[in-house]
Amino acid sequence: GQNIDQPTEMTATEGAIVQINCTYQTSGFNGLFWYQQHAGEAPTFLSYNVLDGLEEKGRFSSFLSRSKGYSYLLLKELQMKDSASYLCAVRDGAGGANNLFFGTGTRLTVIP
Amino acid sequence: DGGITQSPKYLFRKEGQNVTLSCEQNLNHDAMYWYRQDPGQGLRLIYYSQIVNDFQKGDIAEGYSVSREKKESFPLTVTSAQKNPTAFYLCASRPRGQGTDTQYFGPGTRLTVL
């Protein structure tokens, strides 16, 4: 089976840096995704990691360590619009399905 | 514009009634998915289809049914057998392949059963 853990809530100050952690256990790891979801809206894709290391994309970076079953999403220069839920999802290639399994999401609140 | 559409955005139904949620995509994606999202829980997979005329159960398929008669369409029926149907339902699609191909989500349908 799959087990994906991430903190339920976080608060950070505008302009600061925040790191959202995700740990996972899965039998057929085939990539890790981060999505942003504003309340009542669809998740939107932020980043993808399949090899160890850091992927940087503007103010957002994502890191993966496959041996530790660990990833984090780093948000720099926080803006009020970054207040949202951040979903960690692991793609499992077992059986060829390549389905995504989601954590519960981390609700980030950015305060002035 | 290419994308995924779900309608309606809000849906109310009486207990015991079946209801069908629509999902249409014009992205030419092979794979389509239905998820359910409840407060405090992650997205949970209901059904998925990797190709036309084929679909598979996800983790919480009981009380739901789907069809995939056309590549563009993947409707979800919430039956009266689903014991707690009130939730936010998300449809997604994905090109069939590996790599960075992510799933793209529709805007969702919030179903409330009264």
HADDOCK unambig.tbl for C-alpha pairs under 7 A between the chains (distance, minus, plus):
assign (segid A and resid 41 and name CA) (segid B and resid 107 and name CA) 5.87 0.50 0.50
assign (segid A and resid 41 and name CA) (segid B and resid 108 and name CA) 6.94 0.50 0.50
assign (segid A and resid 42 and name CA) (segid B and resid 105 and name CA) 5.89 0.50 0.50
assign (segid A and resid 42 and name CA) (segid B and resid 106 and name CA) 6.17 0.50 0.50
assign (segid A and resid 42 and name CA) (segid B and resid 107 and name CA) 4.90 0.50 0.50
assign (segid A and resid 42 and name CA) (segid B and resid 108 and name CA) 6.27 0.50 0.50
assign (segid A and resid 43 and name CA) (segid B and resid 105 and name CA) 6.40 0.50 0.50
assign (segid A and resid 48 and name CA) (segid B and resid 100 and name CA) 6.53 0.50 0.50
assign (segid A and resid 102 and name CA) (segid B and resid 42 and name CA) 5.48 0.50 0.50
assign (segid A and resid 102 and name CA) (segid B and resid 43 and name CA) 5.75 0.50 0.50
assign (segid A and resid 103 and name CA) (segid B and resid 42 and name CA) 5.16 0.50 0.50
assign (segid A and resid 104 and name CA) (segid B and resid 40 and name CA) 6.27 0.50 0.50
assign (segid A and resid 104 and name CA) (segid B and resid 41 and name CA) 4.69 0.50 0.50
assign (segid A and resid 104 and name CA) (segid B and resid 42 and name CA) 3.74 0.50 0.50
assign (segid A and resid 105 and name CA) (segid B and resid 42 and name CA) 6.24 0.50 0.50
